[in-house]
Amino acid sequence: MNAQEINKAILESDLIISRSGYSTIMDLAQLGKRAIFVPTPGQPEQEYLAEKLMKEKIAFSMPQDSFNLQQALSQAAAYAGFTRRNENTELSKAVKVLLDETN
């Protein structure tokens, strides 16, 4: 998938399965998405962020070495996801303009 296709897929998705890197988390938070995080093994910051978001009941997380899609989807239902912030921020406006231009 190219960048435009990835953006479209993320925007249209109700649930995202991804790594728990800081920039990914920030993107999903801005979009108000629900997520399942699979931290990259050996990346303590990703493991920390995924664990913190699980404790806060925002996003489910499962280690890569024991990842089970059916179990993850079942468990993720109990997590609220990110709550969108004010949609009228300058960043939100700029992202919307950019996405509109690429469609």
N, C-alpha and C positions, 0 to 999 in steps of 0.2 A: 504494500500500500504506500502511496505517496503521502506527503504531509496533508494535502487537502482531503484525501480520503480518510486518513486517520482522524483529522478534526471532525469531519462529518460523522464518522462512526461513534466517536466519543460523545458528541452533542446529542446524538439520537439514542444513546444507550442509557438504560436505567441503572445498570450495575457495571462497574469497571473492575477487571482483574489486572493488577499491575504490581510493579516493584514499589517499595515504600520510600523512594527518594524524596528529598525535601521539595524539589521543584514540581514533581508529579503531584505530591500532596497539595501544594499550593494551587496548582491548576485545578485539581478536582474540587478543592474547597471553594474556589472562585466560581466554579460552575454548579456547585451545590449537588454534587454527585454522590452516589453510594459506591462503596468500593470493598474489594477483597484484596488485601495486600499480601504479597509473597516476598519477604525481604531477601535481598541478595545474600547468599551465605558469605560469612566473613566480613560483612559490612555492618559494624556495630551501630552506626547512626541509623541505618534503615531498620535494624532490629529494634532499637530503642523507640523510634517513631511509631512503628507498627504496634508495639506493645502498649505504648501510651494511648494511641487511638482506640485500641481494644478496651483498655481499662475505662476510657471515657465513653464507651458504647457508641463510638462513631463509626468504626470500621472493623470488620473481622480480619484476622490475620492468621496465616498458617505457614509453617516452615516449608521450604521447597522440598526437602528430603522426605516429608510425609504428606505432601499435598494430595488431596483427594477432592476432585471437583464437586461431586454430589454432596459430600459432607460440608465443604466450604459454602456452597449455595444454601444449604439448609441452615447452617449456623449464621450466615450473613443476614438472614431475615430478621434477626433480633437486634440488629444494629441500625441506628437512625440515619447514618450518612451525614454528609456535611450540609449545613444550613447556609443557603446563599446569603451573602451580605447585601447591602444596599446595591441594587442593580443600576443605580444612576451614577455610579462613580465614573471618573474619567477613564480609568482602565477598562471598565465594562463597556463604555461607549466606544472606545478605540478598538477593542476586540470585536464588537459587533460590526463596526464599519469594515474591518479587515475581512471578517468572515463573509459579509454580504458581498464584498468586492470579488472574493474568490469563487462564489457560487454562481 
